[in-house]
Every structure is written in structure tokens, then in C-alpha cells.
Amino acid sequence: MGFLLQGEDGLTRSRHFLSIYRKRKALCVAYSLCMANNVSFFAIHVDDIVRGRRFYEQVFGWRFEPWGPPGFYLIHTGDARNPGIQGAMHKRHEPLTGTGMKGFECSIGVDDIDATIRAIEQNGGKIGMAKFTIPTVGTGCYFYDSEGNWAGAMQYESPQDHS
């Protein structure tokens, strides 16, 4: 799986390759059987970016790349031979007061975001952030599961979507 590419547009092209890699052609008996629905992305919310980066660099050897808004970093957990899962680190959206995010935020790759939203709502979950699109990445949503945990779902774009 050494298909992660370097450079400015390498990230976009790598995500497209990952999107294609995730696709499965199978007969679907139920929506949940259509795709592996793997965790495809995670985000770590921190109070102190410098301290948080240092921790993960020193403990796990992860590499950080500035991307997007100030204080937002992509996390590379592996190398070209074994790329691992891609993540992000950024400041908390709200301070830790007993109610804010206290953990990793994961996104799950799905084939059909609309079907996933329906399945979340039909199975005791609640949409926490309505469907949105990230150009060159895909369409996703954030939701609370039946136990109140926050997670994301993302229908990744394919390179053909940009032709």
C-alpha cells in the first residue's frame, strides 16, 4: 500500500487512491454489508498544539504537516511502506469543562452518506452536524451514536468526480 504521494497535490491524489482502494464490489443484503466501513480518519483535539504535537512525535514517532487553517495539522502515523491511518490535530472547539470532546474523533468511510444518515437515525443515533462537502475529499456528516459518542461518516470522492 505504498501509494501515499508527496507534495501539495499529493495529499489530494493520495486521498483519491485511498477512496478507490476502499471501494468494494459486493452484493448487498443490507446497507451495512456493502462496504467495510473502516475508520478512515481521526482527529485529536488539544488545548496546547505544541505540547500535543511533541507528545505524539516523541511517543509514537508520528509526523505533522501544517494544512488548512492556522493551528491545524495533518498527522502521518506511518511511512510509505505502511502508511497507517491519517489524522489531524487542532485546538479544541470548546474548553474542557466536563462537556467538551475528550478523545479522538474518528471518521468512518461509507459508500452512501444519505443511506448512512438514514441508518444512524433509524438506529438510535442523532445527526450532530448536517451533511457537508469538503472539496476534493467527499461528503460527510457528524453524528452522535446511540450512547452519545461523537463520530463522523465520509463518502469519499473518486478521481472521476473531478473530470
Backbone hydrogen bonds, N-H to C=O, Kabsch-Sander energy under -0.5 kcal/mol:
donor,donor_aa,acceptor,acceptor_aa,energy
3,F,1,M,-1.6
5,L,10,G,-0.5
11,L,7,G,-0.9
13,R,9,D,-2.4
14,S,10,G,-2.9
15,R,11,L,-2.4
16,H,12,T,-2.0
17,F,13,R,-2.5
18,L,14,S,-2.8
19,S,15,R,-2.6
20,I,16,H,-2.5
21,Y,17,F,-2.7
22,R,18,L,-2.1
23,K,19,S,-0.9
23,K,20,I,-0.8
26,A,24,R,-0.8
29,V,27,L,-0.6
33,L,30,A,-2.2
34,C,31,Y,-2.2
40,S,107,S,-3.2
41,F,107,S,-1.2
42,F,86,Q,-1.0
43,A,105,E,-2.1
44,I,88,A,-2.9
45,H,43,A,-0.6
45,H,103,G,-0.7
46,V,90,H,-2.2
52,G,48,D,-2.9
53,R,49,I,-3.1
54,R,50,V,-2.4
55,F,51,R,-2.2
56,Y,52,G,-2.1
57,E,53,R,-2.7
58,Q,54,R,-2.7
59,V,55,F,-2.8
60,F,56,Y,-1.6
61,G,56,Y,-0.6
61,G,57,E,-0.9
62,W,56,Y,-1.5
63,R,76,H,-2.2
65,E,74,L,-2.3
67,W,72,F,-2.3
72,F,69,P,-1.5
73,Y,89,M,-2.4
74,L,65,E,-3.1
75,I,87,G,-3.1
76,H,63,R,-3.1
76,H,74,L,-0.5
77,T,75,I,-0.7
77,T,85,I,-0.7
78,G,83,P,-0.9
79,D,82,N,-1.4
87,G,75,I,-2.1
88,A,42,F,-1.4
89,M,73,Y,-2.3
90,H,44,I,-1.9
92,R,46,V,-2.0
97,T,95,P,-1.0
105,E,43,A,-3.0
106,C,104,F,-0.6
107,S,41,F,-3.1
108,I,152,G,-2.3
109,G,38,N,-2.3
109,G,107,S,-0.5
110,V,154,M,-2.4
116,T,112,D,-2.1
117,I,113,I,-2.6
118,R,114,D,-2.1
119,A,115,A,-2.4
120,I,116,T,-2.7
121,E,117,I,-2.3
122,Q,118,R,-2.3
123,N,119,A,-0.9
123,N,120,I,-0.8
124,G,121,E,-0.8
125,G,120,I,-2.7
126,K,144,Y,-2.3
128,G,142,Y,-1.9
129,M,142,Y,-2.0
132,F,140,G,-2.7
134,I,138,G,-3.0
137,V,134,I,-2.3
138,G,134,I,-1.9
139,T,155,Q,-2.2
140,G,132,F,-2.7
141,C,153,A,-1.9
142,Y,129,M,-1.7
143,F,151,A,-3.0
144,Y,126,K,-3.3
145,D,149,N,-2.7
148,G,145,D,-1.9
151,A,143,F,-2.3
152,G,106,C,-2.9
153,A,141,C,-2.4
154,M,108,I,-2.4
155,Q,139,T,-3.3
156,Y,154,M,-0.8
157,E,137,V,-3.2
161,D,158,S,-1.9
162,H,159,P,-1.7
163,S,160,Q,-1.5
